[in-house]
Amino acid sequence: MRPLATGQAGGRGQVSVLGASALGTPLHQDGPASTGAQRVPVVGLGISLLTLDEAADQVMRWSAEPVGRYVCAANVHMVMETHDAPAFRDVVSGADLVLPDGMPLVFAQRLLGHATASRARGVEITERLLDRAAREGVPVAFYGGTPATQDRLIATAQARFPGLRIATAISPPFRPPTPEEDAADVRAIVESGARILFVGIGCPKQEQWMAAHAARLPSVMVGVGQAFDLLAGVVNEAPRWMHGLGLSWVHRLAQEPRRLFWRYARHNPRFVALLLLQVLRHRFGQGRPAPRLAGM
């Protein structure tokens, strides 16, 4: 069924495709849930050691419970943001899963002794979960993206995954929402009955938003970064060979040089230096964690 979109002032938009009653009082477990997945510290941030299929299986199991949880998809940018801001590190570390979205993090896990480490990209976990949700009748929701991007995302998702139940889709403003707007969004998500909520408003906003709402939403929230734009065809995907070599950031830089140049110039060299120190300490210093260096 095609949704009927309604726009609101301030760049907000909401699409409701499936209505359902609220699921009672939402709960949230403090700290990361027990998944059996080991976390490997990479420059101070623990990255979950599990495959894409294992991550999808865990999210689907959680979707059957009316408990607020959140999943982060980490890359070098996120790792360095947590390195620079301890409060943000606490936010990401409090997630129920921290997936290795960036191939450099997979290389880091392997250098630290975990040869079987593999990648779980935000767009791939989104596709995997949409497929599973369609086949298993689990309603989903989208939070983020412009109304135009959401229209394309919804059309693409429903065409690729027949039977997918999109409970609601919310396009928040680029500015911080007012308390009234936020309360209305929470109410819409809860009343929609969505069991998996994909959040695509960028790092660090999406991680902070998920952590702040975990006690208010009885859904598994998955921070997926650029996945909405990729699935909607708004931006082009990097070639597969670039992903395999950990060079997808070069493709993104070529597409958005003005926005990304200074981010990469600030974060990437420091990440390499800090990781090198950590690997050396791991191999020759009894696995002591990487230091927090002044100015880095």
C-alpha positions in Angstrom: 0.0 0.0 0.0 1.4 3.4 -1.0 1.6 5.8 1.9 -0.2 9.2 2.1 2.4 11.8 3.1 1.6 14.9 5.1 4.1 17.7 5.5 4.6 20.0 8.5 6.2 23.3 8.9 9.9 23.6 9.6 11.0 20.9 7.1 9.2 18.1 9.0 7.3 15.3 7.2 5.7 12.1 8.4 4.4 9.1 6.5 2.1 6.6 8.0 1.7 3.3 6.2 0.6 0.9 9.0 -1.3 1.8 12.1 -1.1 -0.3 15.3 -1.8 0.1 19.0 1.0 1.1 21.4 3.0 -1.7 23.0 2.7 -0.7 26.6 5.4 0.9 28.7 8.7 0.8 26.9 11.7 -0.6 28.8 15.4 -0.2 28.4 18.3 -2.3 29.8 21.0 0.0 31.1 24.3 -0.7 29.3 24.9 -3.1 26.4 22.8 -6.2 26.3 24.4 -9.6 26.6 24.8 -10.9 23.0 27.7 -13.3 23.4 29.6 -11.1 21.0 33.1 -10.1 22.1 34.1 -6.4 21.7 37.5 -5.6 20.5 38.8 -2.2 21.6 40.0 -0.2 18.6 41.5 3.2 19.7 39.5 3.0 22.9 36.1 2.0 21.4 34.9 -1.6 21.7 33.8 -3.0 18.3 31.6 -6.1 18.3 33.1 -9.2 16.8 30.4 -10.9 14.8 29.3 -11.4 11.2 26.6 -9.6 9.3 24.3 -12.6 9.6 24.9 -12.9 13.3 24.1 -9.2 13.8 20.9 -9.6 11.8 19.8 -12.6 13.7 20.3 -10.8 17.0 18.3 -7.7 15.9 15.5 -9.9 14.8 15.4 -11.7 18.1 15.3 -8.4 19.9 12.5 -7.2 17.7 10.2 -9.7 19.4 10.7 -7.9 22.7 9.1 -4.5 23.7 12.4 -3.3 25.0 14.3 -0.2 23.7 17.7 -1.1 22.3 20.1 0.6 19.9 22.8 -0.5 17.5 25.6 1.6 16.2 27.5 1.1 12.9 31.0 2.5 13.6 33.6 3.8 11.2 36.8 5.8 11.6 34.9 9.0 12.0 32.9 7.6 14.9 35.9 6.1 16.6 37.7 9.4 16.5 34.7 11.3 17.7 34.5 9.0 20.7 38.3 9.4 21.2 37.9 13.2 21.3 34.7 13.3 23.4 34.5 10.9 26.4 30.8 11.6 26.8 30.1 10.5 23.2 32.3 7.4 23.8 29.9 6.5 26.7 26.9 6.9 24.4 28.4 4.5 21.7 29.7 2.1 24.3 26.3 1.9 25.8 24.8 0.5 22.6 23.7 -3.1 22.5 25.9 -3.7 19.4 28.7 -1.6 17.8 29.1 -3.0 14.3 32.3 -2.5 12.2 30.8 -0.5 9.4 34.2 0.7 8.1 36.7 -1.7 6.6 39.6 0.0 8.5 38.0 -1.2 11.7 37.9 -4.8 10.4 41.6 -4.5 9.5 42.3 -3.2 13.0 40.5 -6.2 14.6 42.5 -8.5 12.5 45.8 -6.8 13.4 44.8 -7.2 17.0 44.6 -11.0 16.7 41.1 -11.7 15.4 41.7 -13.1 11.9 38.0 -14.0 11.3 36.8 -10.4 11.8 34.3 -9.3 9.1 32.5 -6.2 8.1 28.8 -5.3 8.8 28.1 -2.2 6.7 25.2 0.0 7.7 23.6 -0.3 4.2 24.0 -4.1 4.2 22.5 -4.6 7.7 19.6 -2.4 6.6 19.0 -4.5 3.5 19.4 -7.7 5.5 16.9 -6.6 8.1 14.4 -5.3 5.6 14.5 -8.6 3.8 14.0 -10.5 7.1 11.3 -8.1 8.3 9.4 -8.6 5.0 9.5 -12.4 5.2 8.7 -12.5 8.9 6.0 -9.8 9.1 8.0 -7.5 11.4 6.9 -3.8 11.0 9.7 -1.3 10.5 10.0 2.5 10.6 12.4 5.1 9.2 13.6 8.2 11.0 15.7 10.7 9.0 16.3 11.9 5.5 14.4 14.5 3.5 10.7 13.9 2.5 11.9 13.4 -1.1 14.5 10.9 -0.1 12.0 9.1 2.1 9.5 8.8 -0.8 12.2 7.2 -2.9 13.4 5.0 0.0 9.9 3.7 0.7 9.2 3.0 -3.0 12.5 1.2 -3.4 12.1 -0.8 -0.2 8.6 -2.0 -1.0 9.6 -2.9 -4.5 12.7 -4.9 -3.4 11.1 -6.5 -0.4 7.5 -7.5 -1.2 5.3 -7.6 1.9 7.4 -5.1 3.8 5.3 -3.4 6.5 6.5 0.2 6.9 4.8 1.4 10.0 5.8 5.1 9.8 8.5 7.3 8.3 9.5 10.6 9.9 11.6 13.3 8.3 12.9 15.5 11.2 14.1 19.0 10.8 17.8 19.7 10.3 17.6 21.9 13.4 17.0 20.3 16.9 13.4 19.4 17.2 11.3 21.2 19.9 10.2 19.2 22.9 6.7 19.2 21.4 7.9 17.9 18.0 10.0 15.2 19.7 7.1 14.1 21.8 4.9 13.9 18.7 7.5 11.8 16.9 7.9 9.4 19.9 4.1 9.0 20.1 3.9 8.3 16.3 6.6 5.7 16.5 5.1 3.9 19.5 1.6 4.0 18.2 2.7 2.7 14.8 3.9 -0.6 16.3 7.3 -0.5 14.6 9.6 -3.2 16.0 12.7 -2.0 14.1 13.5 1.7 13.7 16.2 2.7 11.2 17.7 6.0 12.2 19.6 7.9 9.5 20.5 11.4 10.7 24.3 11.2 10.7 27.0 10.8 13.3 27.1 11.8 16.1 23.4 13.0 16.1 21.9 9.6 15.4 23.8 7.9 18.2 22.9 10.6 20.7 19.3 10.5 19.6 19.0 6.7 19.9 20.6 6.8 23.4 18.3 9.5 24.5 15.2 7.6 23.3 16.0 4.1 24.2 13.9 4.4 27.4 11.0 5.8 25.5 10.7 3.6 22.4 9.9 -0.2 22.6 11.9 -0.8 19.4 15.3 -1.9 18.2 16.9 1.3 16.8 19.7 0.8 14.2 21.8 3.8 13.3 22.5 3.4 9.6 24.2 6.7 8.5 24.1 7.2 4.8 22.1 4.0 4.1 18.9 5.9 3.3 20.6 8.0 0.5 22.3 4.8 -0.9 19.1 2.7 -1.0 17.1 5.6 -2.4 19.7 6.2 -5.1 20.4 9.7 -4.0 24.2 9.0 -3.9 26.3 6.5 -5.8 27.7 3.5 -4.1 31.5 3.0 -4.2 32.7 0.1 -6.4 33.0 -3.3 -4.6 36.8 -3.4 -5.0 37.1 -0.1 -3.1 35.1 -1.5 -0.2 37.3 -4.6 -0.1 40.5 -2.4 0.2 39.0 -0.1 2.7 39.0 2.8 0.2 35.3 3.6 0.1 36.1 6.9 1.9 38.0 8.0 -1.2 34.9 7.6 -3.2 32.9 9.6 -0.7 35.5 12.3 -0.6 35.4 12.6 -4.4 31.6 13.1 -4.2 31.6 15.5 -1.3 35.0 17.1 -1.1 34.0 20.4 0.6 32.1 18.6 3.4 34.5 15.7 4.0 38.0 17.0 3.3 38.7 18.5 6.7 37.0 15.7 8.5 39.3 13.1 6.9 42.3 15.4 7.2 41.7 15.7 11.0 40.7 12.1 11.8 42.4 9.7 9.4 46.1 10.4 10.2 45.4 10.4 13.9 43.5 7.1 13.7 46.4 5.4 11.8 48.9 6.7 14.4 46.9 5.7 17.4 46.1 2.3 15.9 49.7 1.7 15.1 50.6 2.4 18.8 47.9 0.1 19.9 49.0 -2.8 17.6 52.6 -2.4 18.8 51.5 -2.5 22.4 49.3 -5.5 21.7 52.2 -7.4 20.1 55.0 -6.3 22.4 53.4 -4.9 25.5 51.0 -7.6 26.8 48.0 -6.1 25.1 47.9 -2.8 26.9 45.3 -0.3 25.5 46.3 2.5 23.2 47.3 5.7 25.1 45.4 8.9 24.8 48.0 11.2 23.5 47.9 15.0 24.0 47.0 16.8 20.8 45.8 13.5 19.2 
